[in-house]
Structure formats: C-alpha cells, structure tokens
Amino acid sequence: MYDAIEQMTPVPEYCADEDLPLEKRQEQMQVIQHLRGGRKLIALANWDRTVDAGIPGLQTQFAADVKEPLYRVLKETVDQGDGVDLLLYTRGGDTNAVWPLVSLLREFDPDFQVLVPFRCHSSGTLLALAAERIIMTPIGELSPIDPTTGNQFNPVDPIQSKARLGISVEDVQAYRDFILEQFKLAEEQNSAPAREILRPFIDRLTDRVHPLALGNVHRVHQQIKKLADKLLSFHDGDTENRKNMVEALATRFYSHLHMITREEAKEILGDRIVSADGELTCALDKLLRGYEVHFFLRRAFHLAPFVGDLPKKEARFIGGLVESCCWSYLHETQAVIHQSSVFPDNIQVQVPAGQPMPLVPGLPRNISVEVASQGWVRNTIPRGFSR
C-alpha cells in the first residue's frame, strides 16, 4: 500500500470544506460548464509545489507526454459540436509540445477557449495564443514567451557537473544590446576604434558559451516568434497586429519572470482577453482552491519529516492532472525512499546481508529516492491522491 504524501500532516479543519477530491471536483466542473453555457471543461495542470532538491514527481513541466491522456479525456468528454474550454495551470516547459497539443485541441474544437484561474506561464501562454478567447480571473497570469534553451553545447553547471545550464534568450539579447550601446558610444566619442572596444565583450561571451549554443538560442528565438504568429493567426488575420503582439510577448518585459497581469494582457492581446465575471471567478477559484488543498500545493514538501525514523518508505507523488467531469488522468511517480545513518570514517558497522544500515540517533542521515515508475495513469480511484 502507498501512503498519502501528507499522512503525517492532515488538512487543517479551517479548509476541510474546500478539499475537493475527484468526485467533488467533477461537480464543481459541472458548475463551471453551466456558467459557460454548456461548453465542455478540460483541466490540464502541472503542479509547482515547493520541494527539496532531488525529489521527482511533485513538480512537472509542460511536455508532449500529456498528449495521449489529453486525447483520451477529450475523446470521452467532448461530443461533436461541443465547445471546449481548457483550464490551464502551468509554469511552462517544452515549447515543442505546444503545436501538437494545439493541433489536438483543434480536432475537437477549432475555436476552443482557455480559462486562466491563476498561473499560465511560458509554454502555457504560447498555447493560449491559439485560443479564440482567453478568460482570466483577477489573479490570472500569463508570461513572456522568450524561451530558455539547452543543448549539448551549453555551459556546464558548476554545481551539478553532469548538468548543463540553460541559456535565456532575453539574457543573450540584453548582452547584444549592451555591446551595441558600447559601439554607439565609441562612435559618438570618437575614441578608440569600435572594433577594439567591442572585442573584449565578444571574446568574453564566446569564451564562456559555445558558438553553437548561441546559434541554438537564435534559432529557438526565431522559432518561437514564428510559432506564436501561427497560433495567433487562427483567430487574427491582421499580419501587422500579430507582429506587434509577438514582439510585445517576446521582448517587452526584459525578464522571463515578469508575470503579465490581466490588464497588461488586454493591452497586448486586445479583445482576445476576457475578464471572468464575478460568478465565474468564484467558481474557478473554488476549483483552484480544491486543487491547492487536495494536492497540498501551497505546503512545502520535505523528505526528512515524511520519512521520519523509517529506514525505507514507499511514496506516491502526484505532479499534475488532465481531467474532465467524466474522465481523469494523473501524473504519478511511485518511489521508494531509503534512509541511513552516515557513520564517521573510523567506524565500521557490520550489517547482515540484505539488511539496511541502522539509523543511529544523533548521526547525520543520508536520504535517497528510488523511482519505481513514473508517467500518466488513469485515475480510477475517486480519492485521486492516495491509495
């Protein structure tokens, strides 16, 4: 049997009435569908719970592996002629997953709409650009669409030697702009030849970053702009208008961490952005709070108190979902957590074969996570969280 992640810390009484397991979430989704004139609601979420480093499965990113579960939920939920509302909650992820998912959604409803109760960042924002309308609550957030790129030529992470650092397109562009400013300043002051002024900056960049990694940054940046324009073109035939929207989302905010509010989104995307009315806002917020409480999204997860004094403990982590009123998938990680005491080098402990190292009070402990399985699974258990 697998324990609920928070078995040790039950939901406080003050929010128990907001705890929405699957059957209650489905009832709330029906309320939203009624408020939306019968359009079928599909929720797609990547959870972003705060966790200790190295814990897999409690944070997930937007990725192409959600395509099949999304298809199965759509197939079991949407009849011919039904309108589709996609509720998105994500911090972003693989931009290459956007086009396949948009294409799938358009198979069921070319005029699908996106509901944004809270966070819909990066790749989520890109997907939303294909929607006929983006309905946002007061705390709804979009984000810039400039990507962070990675390939085998990226710099090595100095902390994790086997990992590669991501390169932000905005950072490279900012560095380019800085060089151009220095070039212009040198020309205005008639100082040393511009080439001598610029050489140290260019050499410094290429010394730290492989030219092919920089080329990848440029290629991905161009790809994102073309993709954004194509997504917008489904519901906007004005080429110049689309160009302005793409430039605003890709370059205006100078930071990928800037969260685009509802009013800012309206300034960029115009009538495509719709403010949820009071009743719909309350219904979406109740569903959002149900997710937050039932999946403990606003409560940091730490391994040490979860494992306690057990040498081994099994766990089931849920990192996202795709669901409707009648069908549900969860992104599930089943893992085994091992814990052992760390003995000083001058102490040797004999342990019988097959037995774990004993836990000794007062000694530091080593905790490791062994993943047994990970992926999207059909949510056949109404509780939706533990079994």
N, C-alpha and C positions, 0 to 999 in steps of 0.2 A: 504494500500500500504506500501511496505517496502522500506526504503531509502537505497541507496548505503552507505556503511560504510564511504566512504571518500567524501560524497557530499559536505562537508564544505571546503575540500581542493582538488580542481581538479588537474588532472595530469598536470605538468608543460609543457609548449609548447615545450621545447627542447627535450622531449622524446615522444611527441604525435605520431610521426611516428613509434614508437616501440610498441605502445599499440595494443596488439593482442587479440581482443575478439574472441569468438569461431570460427566464420567463417574464420577469418584471421589465427588463429592458425591451423585450418584444412588445409588451403592452404600451410602453412609452413611445416606441417607434410607431405604433399604430396611431397614437395621438398626433404625432408629427405628420404622419401621412394624411390624416384627416384635415389638419390645418393647411396642408399643401395641396388640397383639392384632389386627393387620391393618388398622387404620384408615389411610386414605389421607392422606399428609402433603403439604401445600402450604406452601411458604415464600414469604412476602411481606416484602420488605426495602426500606427506604430507607436508603442509606448516609449516614454522617455523618463522612466523612473531613475532617480539617483541611486547609484550602486557603487560598491567597492570596485576598484580596478580588477579586471580579470574575471569578472562574473559574467558568464554568457547568458543571453536569452531574455534578460529583463529590459534591455534597450534594443530596439530593432530599427532598421532603416528602410526607407522606401526602396523596393527591389523588385526585379522581374519575377521572382519566385512566387509572388502573390497572384500572378495572372490566372493560374488554374483554379485556386479557391475562389477568386473573384468571379470567374466564369461560372462555376458551379452554383454559387449563390445567386448570380443573375439568372441563370437558367431555371432555378427552382422558384424564383420570386416574380420575374417580370413576364407578363403576357404580351402578345403582340399589340401594339398601340399604347401600351402603358408609358407614361413619362417616368424618367429615372432621376432621383435625387441622390447624389453621392456625398455622404458626410465624410469629410477628410480630417484626420488628426495625424500630423506627421511633422518631424523636424527635418525631413528631407532624406536624400540618399542618392541612388544611382539615377542620373539623368537619362541614361539609355533605357530605363524601364518606362519612361513616360509615354513614348509613342505606342508601344504595344498595348498598354493599358487604355489609352485614349481610343485606339482603334477598336478594342474590345467593347468599351462602353458605347461607342457609336453604333456598333452592330445591334444593340438593344434599343438605343435612343440617340439619334444624331443630335438632338437638342437637349441632352442631359444637362442638369444643373448641379452646382456644387454648393454644399452647405458648410460654412466655416464657423463652428461654435467657439473655437479658440485658435490653436496653432495649425497653420497650413503653410509650412516653410519650404523654400528652395524647390525641390522636385515637385512637392505638393502644389506650390504656386504655379509652376510650369503646367502641370496637369489641369489646374483650374482655368488656365487661359483658353482651353478648348471648350469650356462650358458656355452655354448660351447666357447664363446668369450665374453670378457668384453671390450667394446670400450670406451676409456676415452679421454676427452679433456685435454688441459694443466692445467685447474683448477679442473679437476675431482678429487674426494676424496673418498677413502674407509676408513675404520676404523678398529681397533681391534674388535674381536668378543666376548671378555670376557663380560659376562652379569652383570647387577646389579639386584640382586634378592630381592624378597619381599614376605613375608607371615605373618600370624598372630602372629608369634613368633619374628618378627623383633623388634628392639628397637622403642619406641615411639618417634615421632618427638617432641622436646622440644618447638618448635614454634607453630605447629599445633597439639594439644594434641590428636585429633582423627585420625591423620595420622601416618603411620609407615615409618621409614627411610629405604631406600634401602641399601643393602649391596653389595659393589663391590667385585667381585671375586678377582680382582687384589689386592685390599686392604688387604683381608684376606691372600692371598698368600704372599704378602710382609711382613705381620706381622709374618707369619710362617717362612719365610726366615730369618727374624731378630732373632727369637728365636733360630733357628738352628745355626746361626752365633755365638750367645752368648754361646750356648752349645759347639761349637767347640773351641771357645776362652777359655772357662773354662777348657776344657781338655788340651789344649796346655799349659796353665799356671799352671796346677796342683793346682788350687786354691780350693775354697770350692766345695763340691760335686755338680755336674752338676744339680742334681735334685733341690737343694736349689737355684741355680742360676735361673733356669727356672720357678720355681713355681710361683713367683710374676707375671710374664708375662702371664702365662696360666690362673691364677686366675683372673687377670685383664680382660682378654678377655671374659671369661665365666661369670664374674660378669655383664658385660655390654651387652653381646649378649647371648641369649638363645642357649643352645647346639643344639636344633632342627633347629634353624635358621642357625647355622653354618653347620649342616648336609645338609640343603637345598642348601647352597652355593656349597658344594662339589658335590651334586647330579646334580645340574644345570650345573656346570662346565664340568662334565663328559658327560652330555647330549649334550652340545654344541659341544664338540670335536667330539663325535660320529656323530652328525648331519652334521657337517662340512665335515667330512670324507666321509659320504654317498653322500653328494651333489657333492663333488669333483669327486667321483668315476664314475659319469655318463660320464665323458669325460677324465678320467685318471685312467688307470688300474694299475699303479705303487704304491703299498701299501706304500713303504718307502718314495716315493716322496710326497704322500698325507700327511703322518705323519709329514714331515718337514714343509709343508705348514700350516697345522693346528697349530702346535706348534708356528710357527712364528706369525700367526694372533692372537693366544690366549695369548702369553706370552712375545713376544719380546719387545714390546714397553712400558711396565710398566704403561701405562696410557691409559684409555679408550678414553681420549680426544685427543690423538695423531691422527692427520689426515694423512693417508697414501697417499702419492703422487703417481702420475703415475709411476715414475721411481722406487719408493720403491715397488709398486705393481708388477712391472715387475720382480724385484729381488725375490719376494716371489712366484709369480704365473707363471712366465715364459711366454711362448707363449700364454697363455690364455688371457693375457693383450695385447690389440692392441691400438696403438695411432691413434686417429682420424686424417685424413689428413686435410689440410687447408680448403678445401671447406666444408667438413662435419663439422669441428669445427665451422665455421662461421654460418652454417645452424642451428646447435644445439644451438649455443649461441643466435641467433636471437629468437628462440623459448623460450629459458630460459629467455631472457630479456622481451619477451612478457608476460610471466607468472609474472615476478617480477613487471612489470609496471601495468598490468591489475589487479593484486590482491594485489598491494601495499606492496609487501613482504619486501622491504627494508625501509619501513616507519613505525616507531613505532606507535602503536595504543594506545591512551589514552582515557579513558571514559569521563573525565571531559569536554574537548573541544568538544567531539562528542555530548554529551547531551546538552551542553550549559546551558540555563536557563529554559529548559523544565522540568516539574515535571515527565513526562513519555515520553519515546520514544521507538518505535519499531525498531528492527535491524535485519539484516540478515548477518550472518558471514559465510564465506566460508573457510574451513580449509584444503581442499585437492581435488583432482580430479582423475578420471580414464577416459581417453578419447582416441579416435582414429579419423581418418578422417571422420567417419560417425556416431559415437555414443559417448555420453558423460554423465558421472555422476559426481555430485558434493557432497562433504560432507558439508551439510548445517545445520546451527544452527539458528533457529528463536527464538528471545528473546525479552523480554520487559525490558527496563532499567528504574528503578524508582530512583527518586532523591528527597530528602527532607532536609530541614534545621535542624540542631541539636541545640535545644534550651537549655539554661542553666537550671540546675535542679530547680532553684527557680522561673522559669517562666512557667506558664501553658497556653496552647493555645487551645481554643475550636474550633474544626473543624466539620462542618456538616457531617453527616453520608455519607459515600461513596465518600467523597472529599479527595484529597491528602493533606498532610501537606504543607502549603505555603512555598515558597522559600523567605528567607529574606536576602537582600544584607548585606554582612559583616559577616554573621554567617557561621560556618563550615557546610559542607554538607555531608550527607550520601548517597552513591550511591550503589544500589544493582542490580543484574542481575537475572531475572527470565527466565529460559529456557522453551519455549513453545514446541519445538520439536527439535530433533537432529538426523541426520543419513544421509545415502546416498540417493540422489534423482536424478531422471533422469533430465538431463539438457535440457529442451525443449525450453529454451529461448536463442536465439542466442547471446545475450549480455553476458550471462554466469556469471554475477556478481550481478546485481540488478534488481529489477522489481517494 
